[in-house]
Amino acid sequence: MATWLHGVRAGAGQRIGGPPRVRLLIVTDGSSYTSEQQIAPLMRHAGRLRRAAGLVLRRMPLDQALAAPRLPECDALGLKLGFDTPRETAAQIARQLRHTLPRGRPLIYFDGDDDLGVVFPEVLAECDVWLKKHVFAEPERYLEPRIGKTNLTDHVAKLGKADFTDDITPSSDGLDPALVPRIALGWNIAFDDVIATLAARPRIERPRDIDISCRAMIPDGSWIEALRSPAIKAIRALDERYKVHAPATRVPQPVYYDEMLRSRISVSPFGFGEICWRDFEVMLCGALLIKPDMGHLRTAPDLFRPHETYVPCAWDFSDLGEICDRYLSDPAAAEAIASRAERELRRYLESDTTVELLLSALRRAGLPIKAA
């Protein structure tokens, strides 16, 4: 079994002299890299969390946790499952883990999914807090039934662009109102390893010879085509006025970053969720981020402030041409927003603001953590 973490790097576990003040045991199934990244900043900042607030972390594989006659002593238990776990299996796991916890100690679910939805209502019922990367700005929206899993699948289905009858989640009932207060805002993927790694590299300045770019891969037969193809179409319609670049395929990461470094504007449509790595990669590459309006959600760090750190557009991209005209004709305004976004993102990644944000989210989960 892993030991309590006191290292800066994930996996650099070592025993700590003396009893820890607040012990958080995180049980995870290890499925899906992007989902597991919800835990990554905790592991990466393990040493700073320990020094700042006495929070000590331990990560344990799910199969070991379920097979163990008893779990290690902890002050709170975290759980993370893959979105494709059968609902009844997820509920059984949550009930078993809840049964092992002494009364009064919280069970925290780390939701690593890309979207705003809650895929396991039965697990939510067993948890004290459900930490999400972003949440609805209006909590009552969790009461709404939806076609498919999320507000985005529901949106696409109602446009007549996709059928979710045979999907893993054909429909979603509205949540029990008593459970909605358990949903809490955690931290978003700005803290994922891939973004931290990119931020640590010196930026190579390139001539901005692409006016508008958007590389948004569309998997064959995926419902996200309805969210991404309008962006590509709208950008390509501007090719008589501007130099545009809007492919829908993958390329090696260095090529991808080079395109952003050469772009004045980069458009980031929604995918399986509203927020993706591209948003923060655009910021770190110094381009102006244009993205469908994010006013329906809250997230942290909040780097989606209209006309301050990004420029919102209509969900169908019908106003994209007008927006691009405005900012390509006023490069100072575009640069001011892009620079502010990059500066704010780097501030979060490089300072103790990250640690305090993580600690704040865990306090909402009921952990008795003092301010750093």
N, C-alpha and C positions, 0 to 999 in steps of 0.2 A: 504494500500500500504506500501511497505518497505520504510524505511528511508535511507538517505545517510549513507554508512557504514564507521565506524571509529574504529571498533573492529578488533582484530586479527582473531577471529574465524568467519567462514561463518555464516551469520544469526545474528551475534551479533551487529545489527544496533542500532545506537543512533544518535540523532541530534548533530550537531557540531556548536559551537558558532562561529558566523561570517560567511561571505560568503565563500564558497569553491573556490579555484583558478581554478581547472580544474575538471569538473564534467562529469563522464562517466556513462551513463545509459545503462544497459545491459538487453535486452529483450530476454527471453529464453522460449522455449516450455516445458522444463523440461523432455524431452524424452531421454531415454537411459543414464544410469549411466556413461558409459565410454565417451559418447559424452559431457555430462554436466561437466565432469572433466576438459575440456578445460578452464572453468571459475574458477575452484577450487583454483589455486594458487593466483589469484587476490583476491579472498575472504579471503583466509588464511593469506595473507600479506597486508590486507587492511590498517591496522594501519601504517605499515612501508612505504607503498606507499604514504600515506597521509603526514607522517612526512618528507619523503625524497624529495618529489617532488610536494606536494600539490594536488595529484590526489585523488579524492573522488569518491567512487563507489556507485552505486545503482543497485540492481537487481530487475526486475519486470517480473511477469509471462506474457506470451504472450497473454493469453485471457484477462487479465486486460488491457494490453496496447492497444489491438485492440478495446476494448469496451469503453475506456476512451475518453471523448470529447476532451481532449488535454493531451499530455504527460508532465511530469515534465520538467522544464527547465534543459537543459544539454548542454555541450560543444561538445559532441559527443554521438552518439547512436550506441550501439552494438546489434547484432542480432545473435541468434543461433537456428537452427531448426534441427529436426531429419532427418536422411538421407532418411527415407521412406515417408517424406512429399510429396504429389503429386506436380510435378514441377509447374503446373499452380497455385496451392494454394500458394506455396513458393513465386512465382513471385508476386502474388497479395499482400501478406503480405509485401514484400520488398517495393513495390510501395506505399502502404499505409503509411508505416513508413517513407519512404523518403519524402512523401508529408508533413509530420508533421514537418520536420526539417527545421529550418531557413537556407537560402542560405549560403554556405560556411562552414557549420558544417558537419563533416564526418559521413558517415554510414559505420560501420565496421562489417564485418561478421566473427564470430568466428567459424571456421570449426572444429568441434569435431570429424570428421570421422577419421578412422584409416589409410586411404590410401592417395595416392598422388593426386587423382582425384578431380575434381570440379563437384559436382553432380547437381548444379543448375546454369547453365550459365546465365539464365535470372536474377537470383538474383545478380550474379557477375556484371551484367550490371548496376544494381541500386546502387552498393556499390562503395565506394572510395577505400577501402582496404579489401582484403580477407585474413585473418590470418590463416595460416595452421601450423600443427605440424611439417611437413617436406615438402619440395618442391623439384622438379626436379633440379639437379645441372645444367642442360641445359634447360633454360626456353622454348626454342623452342619445347621441347617435349610436351608441352601443346597444340600444334597445331595439334598433330597426332590424327586421329580417332582410336577408339579401339573397340574390341569385349568386351562386358560387360562394367563395370564402370571404370576400372583402368588398369594400366600397368600389374598388376598381373593377373587379369582376362583374359586380352589379351594374356599374356604369356601362361597361362594354356590352353586356347582355341586353340592356335596355336600348342600346343603339342598334340592336339586331346584328351585332358583329361577331357573336360567339354563342355557342350552346354549351352549357355546363352540365347537361343531363348525365353524362358518363364521367364527369370529373370526380377526382378523389373527394371533393367537397361540392356536391351538386347545389346545395343551398345551405344557408346559415340562419338559424333562428335568432331573434333578438335575445340579448342576455337578460337574466333575472335582474331587475333593478337593484336588488339587495347586493349583488355581486359587483356592480360597476364601480363602487368606491374602492374596491381592492386593486383596480388597475392604476398603476402609477408610472409616471415618466421616468425612464432611466437615462441612458445615453445612446447616442446614435453612432453610425458607422464612421463618423469622423475620427473615432478613436481606434478603428481597426488597424491591424498591423500593416496592411498594405499602404494606408495613408501615412502612418507614422514613418514608415520606411522611405516613402517618396519625399516627405517633408525634411528628412535628415540629409538628403542628397543636395549638393549645390545645384542650383538651377542654371542650365545652360541657355543663355539668351539666343534666340533665333529671330530672324526677320519675320515680322508678322505679315506674311504674304498670302494668308488665307483669311478672307473676310468673315465667313460664317462656316463653322464646321459642326458636324454631328455624326459620330460613328456609333450607331445604336443597333447592335446585332438583334436580329429577329429569328428565333428558333423556328424551324419548319413546323407549321400547323399550330403555332402557339397563339393564344388569345391576346398576347401583348402586341401582336401586329397592329391591332386596332388603336393602340396608344402610340406606337412609334412610327408607323408608316405615314400618318398625316404630317408629322414633323419633317420627315425626309422629303415628302412631296412639296411641302411649303418652302423648304430651303432650296430645293432644285428649281422651283419656279422663279427664284431670284437670280438665276445664273446669268441672265442678260445684263444685270446691273452690277453684280458683285462676283468675286471669285469665291465659289462655294465648294464644299467638300462634304458629301453626305452619303457614304456607303453604308450598307447594312450587313457587313461581314466582319469577322474577327481578323486581327493582325497581331503580330508579336507586340508585346508591351512597349519596347523602345520605339517602335513605329507609331504606336498609339499616342504616346506622350509627345513625340516629335510633332504630330499633327496639332495637338493642343498648344504647344509652345509657339507654333507658327500662326495660331488663330487669334483674331481680334475678338470674335464672339464665338462661343460654343453653346450649343443648344442641348439640353438634357431632358428628354421626355421620360415619362413614368415607365416602369417595367412591372415586375411582380409586386413592387411596392413603390412608394413615392420617391424615396431617397435611394441613391446608389453611389458607388464609389466615384463615378464620373463627376458628380457634383463637386466633390472636394478635390479631385484631380484637376478639374478645370481651374479652381481657385488657386491651387498651388502652381499651376502653369501660367498664371497671370492673365487669363482670358476673362472676358465678361460672361457670366453665367446667365442664360435665359432659360427659364423653366416654367412649366405649367403652374398656375397660381397655387401656392401652398397654404392659403389662409384657413383651410379647413382643419389644420393639425397644429400641434405643439411638439417641439422637439428640443433636444439639448445635446451639444451646444447649438444655440439658435443662430444659424448662419443663413437663414432664409428670411431676411428682413427686406421687404419690397423697396427697391430703388436705393437701398443702402448696401446690401451685400449680394443681391441678385435682382434680376428684372423678371417679374411675373408676366406670363402670357396666357391667352385663353387655352383651355384644355384641347380644343380642336385646332389650335395654331392659326386661326383665321386672322389674327392681328400680328402675326410674326413679321410680315413684310414691313408694316408700319413701324414696329419697334426697332427692327434692324436699321431702317432708314434713319430713324432718330439718332441712334447711338453711333452709327458709322459716320454720320455727318457731324457728330460732336464727340470726337475722340477723348477730349478732356473729361467729359462726363462719364464715358465708359471706363476710362482708366481709373477715375476716382472710386467707382463702385468696385471694380476688380481689385484694386489695391487694398481697399478697406476689407474686402472679403478674405484676401490672402493674409492680411495682417491679423485679423481676428482669429482665423483658423490657426495660424502659427502661435498666437498668444495662448490659445487653449492647449496646444500640443506641447509647448515648451515650458509652461509655467505650472505652478501648483494649483492653478485653476482647475486643471483636469482632476487632480486628486480630490479637491473640495467638491467638485460636481459628483464624482463617484460616491464620496462619503454622504453627500446630501441625499442621493437616491437611496442609499442603504439605510439612512435614518428613517426615511419614509416607510421602509420595509420593517421598521420596528427595532432595528439594532441600536443598542444604547451607546452610540458613538458620539464623543464630544467633538466640537469644532476643532479643525486642524489649527 
